[in-house]
Amino acid sequence: MFDNISTKFSSIMKNLSGKGKITEKNIRDAVEDIKMSLLDADVNLRVVRRFINSTLEEALGEKVLLSVDPGQQFTKIVYDKMVALLGDESGQELKLKGKDTTSVILMMGLQGSGKTTTAHKLALKL
């Protein structure tokens, strides 16, 4: 799944990177392609809508610097939005539903990155 998204995102960014100037239509087309790739990967529709709307708003409102390639600027905007969506490194408090209900915690990462160890430590702490 992540390989599919990665391939599609790379293709979208490659199409934008060669352009000297990005138009509103280019941005809208790229955002539409991103939306379709996220939906193909079974990302929740509400999450996709929020991500797309905020990305589109920032990309269209962004004043692209003359010294920076517009494709790189758009890539940075999409990257920042993905980091915000998946969670940045700022330590946020874990929000559980309560002691009498079950809370679901999603653990994702590459093989060997420490998911099982982290799940064990989290279970011990909780």
Protein Blocks (a to p, Z undefined) as FASTA:
>chain_A
ZZmmmmmmmmmmmmmmmpmbdcfklmmmmmmmmmmmmmmnopafklmmmmmmmmmmmmmm
pccdfkbcfklmmmmmmmmmmmmmnopabdcddddfbjkbccdddddddehiommmmmmm
mmmmZZ
